[in-house]
Amino acid sequence: MYMMGDFHRADESDRSLIMPVRQGVIDRQISGLRSRLDDAWQRHIGFPGTADVDHTALADLLTRYALNNIGDPFSPGAVPNHTRAFEVQVLDLAAELFRAPDGGWWGCVTSGSSEGTLLGLRNARRIFPEAVVVHSACAHYSVTKAADLLAMPTAKVPATRRGEMDYHALSGVLSQHRHRRPVIVATIGTTMTEAIDDLRRITAVCDRLGIGASDRYIHADAALSGIPLAVAPLPGNPGFDLADGADSITTSGHKFLSTLMPSGIYLSRNPHDGHGPHVDYLASHDTTISGSRSGHLPLLLWHALARHGVDGLRRRAESARARAAYAHSRLLEIGWPSWRHEHAFTVVLRRPPHELAERWALPSSDDWSHLICMPGVSTSQVDAFIESLRLSRAMPATAGVQ
């Protein structure tokens, strides 16, 4: 039975797609969708999506051409309607930002960081078939899903109150599973607090236990914070990339880079991850999770990177952090418990009244919610939310996490 909570279907007369739909009905449904999205976007401060990059220059390529990057990104292949040259340019810059080894690496553009994590765990299992996936209690839900798909056992490490992996607890978990090689997933920007699992501290724990680099695999899920940390590092930046001990890393494109459609970048420090079986009719090697891969996503990623450059990305990150600091200060002004990590776009706040959280689409967990000042979120949006919060009737009285 089809059930979807408060989701409203189209009018009864608009439902059927069995027969061609009249143009007037098509126009009405698209107009309704546009109006709903325009209204919702004014209050889009709870989830990490951006739409502030103008991709109009790509309009004809996105709407007129079927682009398919099937096969390995570094193989010319037999299918001519591809954007592999743009994909390789994106991967080259990502390799520089995430400090891939000079001796070789491999990567691809994905449908998002969830696919990147699945690819990382798949490649880790090839090295350690009997491995256990070790992850923080605050890791993204896609980690356990990927482990389940790969039939890999998991072990959960407790997290601190601010969302970071508890490294003392990590030592205990690794000790309990010494009979299996660990595949450790470090979260570089948790969903609720944007906490960073510090790779340098993780590798130090492993080294103390005698689990050397050849006996472990570390995957960095840097969906949200990877590129901001790379282009705009702060003093005392936590370890997060390939040079800090990760064997593979994934990041999202639709969050910080504003690709509009879910997308991601996956990189591995092991060039052999690009060695897969040759598929004759593709004239390419099978190295990716999916067969057909969007050729539009690499183009959108390339365009966002080309328009900004590294300096522009740095300004974007610094501006977003400044907006988050402003939001935090405004919350403190009205006495609403809140806090944020210094590097974060995310501001954690005591859970607002249900109606307010629903109107502003703020995710909540236990007694806490958050807002995310992604690029494109304006001061006026922050001010409007703070004013709505100030006028709400359920003001909390307890202090926040410090």
C-alpha positions as CSV (number, residue, x, y, z in Angstrom):
1,M,0.0,0.0,0.0
2,Y,1.3,3.4,-1.0
3,M,1.7,5.7,2.1
4,M,3.8,8.8,2.4
5,G,2.8,10.7,5.5
6,D,1.7,14.2,4.6
7,F,2.9,14.0,1.0
8,H,0.1,15.3,-1.3
9,R,-0.4,13.7,-4.7
10,A,-1.5,15.7,-7.7
11,D,-5.2,16.3,-8.2
12,E,-7.1,13.2,-9.3
13,S,-7.4,14.5,-12.8
14,D,-3.6,15.0,-13.0
15,R,-2.5,11.6,-11.8
16,S,-2.5,9.3,-14.8
17,L,0.6,9.0,-17.0
18,I,-0.9,6.1,-19.0
19,M,-2.0,8.4,-21.8
20,P,-0.2,11.6,-23.0
21,V,-1.0,14.4,-20.6
22,R,-2.4,17.7,-22.0
23,Q,0.1,20.5,-22.2
24,G,-2.1,22.7,-20.0
25,V,-1.9,20.0,-17.2
26,I,1.8,19.7,-17.6
27,D,2.3,23.5,-17.4
28,R,0.0,23.6,-14.3
29,Q,1.9,20.9,-12.5
30,I,5.3,22.4,-13.3
31,S,4.1,25.8,-12.2
32,G,2.9,24.4,-8.9
33,L,6.2,22.6,-8.3
34,R,8.1,25.8,-9.0
35,S,5.9,27.8,-6.6
36,R,6.4,25.3,-3.9
37,L,10.1,25.2,-4.3
38,D,10.5,29.0,-4.4
39,D,8.5,29.2,-1.2
40,A,10.5,26.5,0.6
41,W,13.9,27.8,-0.6
42,Q,13.3,31.0,1.4
43,R,13.6,28.8,4.6
44,H,16.1,26.3,3.4
45,I,18.6,26.5,6.3
46,G,18.3,23.0,7.7
47,F,19.9,20.8,5.1
48,P,23.3,21.2,3.3
49,G,22.2,21.9,-0.3
50,T,23.2,24.9,-2.4
51,A,21.9,26.5,-5.6
52,D,23.8,29.7,-5.8
53,V,26.0,28.8,-8.8
54,D,24.5,29.9,-12.2
55,H,24.7,27.0,-14.6
56,T,22.8,28.7,-17.4
57,A,25.8,28.3,-19.7
58,L,25.3,24.6,-19.6
59,A,21.5,24.7,-20.3
60,D,21.7,23.2,-23.9
61,L,24.2,20.5,-22.8
62,L,22.0,19.5,-19.9
63,T,18.7,19.4,-21.9
64,R,19.6,18.4,-25.4
65,Y,22.3,15.7,-25.0
66,A,22.2,12.2,-23.5
67,L,25.6,12.1,-21.8
68,N,26.9,8.8,-20.5
69,N,30.3,8.2,-18.9
70,I,29.9,4.5,-18.8
71,G,33.1,2.6,-17.9
72,D,36.3,3.8,-16.4
73,P,36.9,7.6,-16.3
74,F,40.5,7.2,-17.6
75,S,39.6,5.0,-20.6
76,P,38.3,6.5,-23.8
77,G,35.8,3.8,-24.3
78,A,33.5,3.1,-27.3
79,V,30.6,5.4,-26.4
80,P,31.2,8.9,-27.9
81,N,28.6,10.9,-26.0
82,H,30.6,11.3,-22.8
83,T,32.3,14.0,-20.7
84,R,35.3,12.0,-19.5
85,A,37.8,14.9,-20.2
86,F,35.8,17.1,-17.8
87,E,35.6,14.3,-15.3
88,V,39.3,13.8,-15.3
89,Q,39.9,17.5,-14.8
90,V,37.6,17.4,-11.7
91,L,39.4,14.4,-10.4
92,D,42.8,16.0,-10.9
93,L,41.8,19.0,-8.8
94,A,40.3,16.8,-6.2
95,A,43.5,14.8,-6.0
96,E,45.4,18.1,-5.4
97,L,43.0,19.3,-2.8
98,F,42.9,16.0,-0.9
99,R,46.7,15.5,-1.3
100,A,46.7,12.3,-3.2
101,P,50.2,10.6,-3.5
102,D,52.3,11.7,-6.4
103,G,53.0,8.0,-7.3
104,G,49.5,7.4,-8.5
105,W,45.8,7.3,-7.4
106,W,42.5,6.5,-8.9
107,G,39.0,8.1,-8.7
108,C,35.7,8.7,-10.3
109,V,32.6,10.9,-10.2
110,T,29.7,9.3,-8.3
111,S,26.0,9.9,-7.7
112,G,26.9,11.0,-4.2
113,S,29.0,10.3,-1.2
114,S,26.9,7.2,-0.3
115,E,28.1,5.6,-3.5
116,G,31.6,6.7,-2.7
117,T,31.5,5.0,0.7
118,L,30.1,1.8,-0.9
119,L,33.0,2.0,-3.4
120,G,35.6,2.5,-0.6
121,L,34.3,-0.4,1.5
122,R,34.1,-2.6,-1.6
123,N,37.8,-1.8,-2.4
124,A,38.7,-2.4,1.3
125,R,37.0,-5.8,1.3
126,R,39.1,-6.8,-1.8
127,I,42.2,-6.3,0.4
128,F,40.8,-7.6,3.6
129,P,38.0,-10.1,2.8
130,E,37.3,-10.8,6.5
131,A,37.4,-7.2,7.7
132,V,35.1,-5.5,10.2
133,V,33.8,-2.0,9.4
134,V,34.4,0.3,12.4
135,H,32.5,3.5,12.5
136,S,31.4,6.2,14.9
137,A,27.9,6.3,16.4
138,C,27.5,9.6,14.5
139,A,28.5,8.2,11.1
140,H,26.1,8.6,8.2
141,Y,23.5,5.9,7.8
142,S,24.9,5.0,4.4
143,V,27.9,3.4,6.2
144,T,25.9,0.5,7.7
145,K,23.9,0.2,4.5
146,A,27.0,-0.2,2.5
147,A,28.4,-2.8,5.0
148,D,25.1,-4.7,4.8
149,L,25.2,-4.7,1.0
150,L,28.8,-6.1,1.1
151,A,27.9,-8.6,3.9
152,M,30.6,-7.0,6.1
153,P,30.3,-7.0,9.9
154,T,30.3,-3.7,11.7
155,A,31.4,-2.3,15.1
156,K,30.1,1.0,16.4
157,V,32.4,3.4,18.4
158,P,30.7,5.8,20.8
159,A,30.9,9.5,20.0
160,T,31.4,12.5,22.3
161,R,28.6,14.9,23.1
162,R,29.8,17.1,20.2
163,G,29.6,14.3,17.7
164,E,33.3,13.4,17.3
165,M,34.5,9.8,17.6
166,D,35.7,8.8,21.1
167,Y,39.3,7.8,20.5
168,H,39.6,6.0,23.8
169,A,36.5,4.0,22.9
170,L,38.0,3.3,19.5
171,S,41.0,1.7,21.1
172,G,38.7,-0.6,23.0
173,V,36.6,-1.5,20.0
174,L,39.8,-2.3,17.9
175,S,41.2,-4.4,20.7
176,Q,37.9,-6.4,20.9
177,H,38.1,-7.2,17.2
178,R,41.8,-8.0,16.9
179,H,40.9,-11.2,15.0
180,R,39.7,-9.1,12.0
181,R,41.5,-6.3,10.1
182,P,39.7,-3.0,10.7
183,V,38.1,-0.9,7.9
184,I,37.6,2.4,9.8
185,V,35.2,4.9,8.4
186,A,36.0,8.5,9.6
187,T,33.3,11.0,9.3
188,I,34.5,14.4,8.1
189,G,31.5,16.5,9.0
190,T,28.7,14.6,10.8
191,T,25.1,15.2,9.8
192,M,24.0,16.9,13.0
193,T,27.0,18.7,14.4
194,E,29.6,18.7,11.5
195,A,32.1,17.1,13.8
196,I,35.4,15.8,12.4
197,D,36.8,12.4,13.2
198,D,40.5,13.3,13.3
199,L,42.5,10.9,11.1
200,R,45.8,11.7,12.8
201,R,44.3,10.7,16.1
202,I,42.7,7.6,14.6
203,T,46.1,6.5,13.1
204,A,47.8,7.2,16.4
205,V,45.4,4.8,18.2
206,C,46.0,2.1,15.5
207,D,49.8,2.5,15.8
208,R,49.7,2.2,19.6
209,L,47.8,-1.1,19.2
210,G,50.3,-2.3,16.6
211,I,47.8,-2.0,13.7
212,G,50.1,-0.6,11.0
213,A,49.1,1.0,7.7
214,S,49.3,-2.4,5.9
215,D,47.0,-4.0,8.4
216,R,44.1,-1.4,8.3
217,Y,42.1,0.5,5.8
218,I,40.7,4.0,6.5
219,H,37.9,5.6,4.5
220,A,37.1,9.3,4.9
221,D,33.4,10.2,4.4
222,A,34.0,13.9,3.7
223,A,30.6,14.5,2.1
224,L,30.1,18.0,3.7
225,S,33.3,19.3,5.1
226,G,36.0,17.8,2.8
227,I,36.4,20.6,0.3
228,P,35.9,23.5,2.8
229,L,38.6,22.1,5.0
230,A,40.9,21.6,2.0
231,V,40.5,25.1,0.6
232,A,40.2,27.1,3.8
233,P,42.1,25.3,6.5
234,L,42.1,26.6,10.1
235,P,45.0,26.6,12.6
236,G,45.0,23.1,14.2
237,N,42.9,21.6,11.3
238,P,42.1,18.0,12.1
239,G,43.5,15.3,9.9
240,F,41.0,14.5,7.2
241,D,42.5,13.6,3.8
242,L,44.7,11.1,1.9
243,A,47.9,12.6,3.3
244,D,46.6,12.3,6.9
245,G,46.1,8.6,6.6
246,A,43.0,7.9,4.6
247,D,43.2,5.2,2.0
248,S,40.1,6.6,0.2
249,I,37.9,9.7,0.5
250,T,34.6,10.8,-0.8
251,T,32.9,14.2,-1.0
252,S,29.6,15.5,-2.3
253,G,29.1,18.0,-5.1
254,H,25.6,19.1,-4.5
255,K,26.4,20.5,-1.0
256,F,29.3,22.9,-1.1
257,L,29.8,23.0,-4.9
258,S,26.1,23.6,-5.9
259,T,25.7,21.0,-8.7
260,L,21.9,21.1,-8.2
261,M,21.8,17.3,-8.7
262,P,23.2,14.8,-6.1
263,S,26.8,14.1,-7.1
264,G,30.1,13.1,-5.5
265,I,33.8,12.5,-6.0
266,Y,35.6,9.4,-4.9
267,L,39.4,9.1,-4.7
268,S,41.7,6.2,-3.7
269,R,45.4,6.4,-3.0
270,N,45.6,2.9,-4.6
271,P,45.9,3.2,-8.4
272,H,45.1,-0.5,-8.6
273,D,41.5,0.3,-7.7
274,G,41.3,1.4,-11.4
275,H,42.1,-2.2,-12.5
276,G,38.9,-4.0,-13.3
277,P,37.8,-6.6,-15.9
278,H,37.8,-5.4,-19.5
279,V,34.3,-5.2,-21.1
280,D,34.8,-5.7,-24.9
281,Y,31.7,-4.0,-26.1
282,L,32.5,-0.9,-24.0
283,A,36.2,-0.9,-24.9
284,S,36.7,0.1,-21.2
285,H,37.4,-1.5,-17.8
286,D,34.6,-2.0,-15.3
287,T,35.9,-0.2,-12.2
288,T,32.9,1.7,-10.9
289,I,29.8,0.7,-8.9
290,S,27.2,1.6,-11.6
291,G,27.5,0.7,-15.3
292,S,26.0,3.8,-17.0
293,R,27.2,6.9,-15.2
294,S,25.8,10.4,-15.6
295,G,27.9,12.5,-18.0
296,H,26.0,15.6,-16.8
297,L,27.3,15.4,-13.2
298,P,31.0,15.8,-14.1
299,L,30.1,18.7,-16.3
300,L,28.3,20.5,-13.5
301,L,31.2,19.8,-11.1
302,W,33.7,21.1,-13.6
303,H,31.6,24.2,-14.2
304,A,31.3,25.0,-10.5
305,L,35.0,24.5,-10.0
306,A,35.9,26.5,-13.2
307,R,33.8,29.4,-12.2
308,H,35.2,29.7,-8.7
309,G,38.7,28.4,-8.8
310,V,40.4,27.5,-5.5
311,D,40.5,31.2,-4.3
312,G,36.8,31.5,-5.0
313,L,36.1,28.3,-3.1
314,R,38.1,29.6,-0.2
315,R,36.1,32.8,-0.1
316,R,32.9,30.7,-0.2
317,A,34.0,28.7,2.7
318,E,35.1,31.6,4.8
319,S,31.9,33.5,4.0
320,A,29.8,30.6,5.1
321,R,31.7,30.2,8.3
322,A,31.3,33.9,9.0
323,R,27.5,33.6,8.5
324,A,27.4,30.6,10.9
325,A,29.3,32.6,13.5
326,Y,26.8,35.4,13.0
327,A,23.8,33.0,13.4
328,H,25.4,31.6,16.6
329,S,25.9,35.1,18.0
330,R,22.3,36.0,17.3
331,L,21.1,32.9,19.0
332,L,23.1,33.8,22.1
333,E,21.7,37.3,22.0
334,I,18.2,36.0,22.5
335,G,19.3,33.5,25.1
336,W,18.8,30.4,23.0
337,P,21.3,27.6,23.9
338,S,23.6,26.9,20.9
339,W,27.1,26.1,19.8
340,R,29.2,25.3,16.8
341,H,32.6,23.8,15.9
342,E,35.0,26.5,14.7
343,H,35.3,25.0,11.2
344,A,31.6,24.4,10.8
345,F,28.8,25.9,8.7
346,T,26.5,24.1,11.2
347,V,25.1,25.8,14.3
348,V,23.6,23.4,16.8
349,L,20.7,24.8,18.9
350,R,18.2,23.6,21.4
351,R,15.2,22.1,19.6
352,P,12.7,24.8,18.7
353,P,8.9,24.3,19.0
354,H,7.7,21.7,16.6
355,E,5.8,24.1,14.3
356,L,8.8,26.3,13.9
357,A,11.2,23.5,13.2
358,E,8.8,22.1,10.6
359,R,8.3,25.4,8.9
360,W,12.1,25.9,8.6
361,A,12.8,22.2,7.9
362,L,15.2,21.9,10.8
363,P,16.3,18.3,11.5
364,S,16.3,17.3,15.1
365,S,17.8,14.6,17.2
366,D,17.0,14.2,20.9
367,D,16.8,17.7,22.3
368,W,18.8,19.4,19.6
369,S,18.3,20.8,16.1
370,H,20.6,22.6,13.7
371,L,20.8,25.1,11.0
372,I,23.4,25.1,8.3
373,C,24.7,28.3,6.8
374,M,25.7,27.0,3.4
375,P,26.9,29.3,0.6
376,G,23.8,31.2,-0.5
377,V,22.1,31.4,2.9
378,S,21.7,35.1,3.5
379,T,21.9,37.3,6.7
380,S,18.2,38.2,6.1
381,Q,17.3,34.4,6.2
382,V,19.2,34.0,9.5
383,D,17.5,37.1,10.9
384,A,14.1,36.0,9.9
385,F,14.6,32.6,11.6
386,I,16.0,34.2,14.8
387,E,13.0,36.6,14.9
388,S,10.6,33.7,14.5
389,L,12.4,31.9,17.3
390,R,12.4,34.9,19.6
391,L,8.7,35.3,19.2
392,S,8.0,31.6,19.8
393,R,6.5,30.7,23.1
394,A,8.7,27.8,24.2
395,M,12.0,29.4,25.2
396,P,14.4,26.8,26.7
397,A,15.9,27.5,30.1
398,T,18.9,25.2,30.2
399,A,22.4,25.9,29.1
400,G,23.8,24.3,25.9
401,V,26.7,22.0,25.3
402,Q,30.0,23.9,25.4
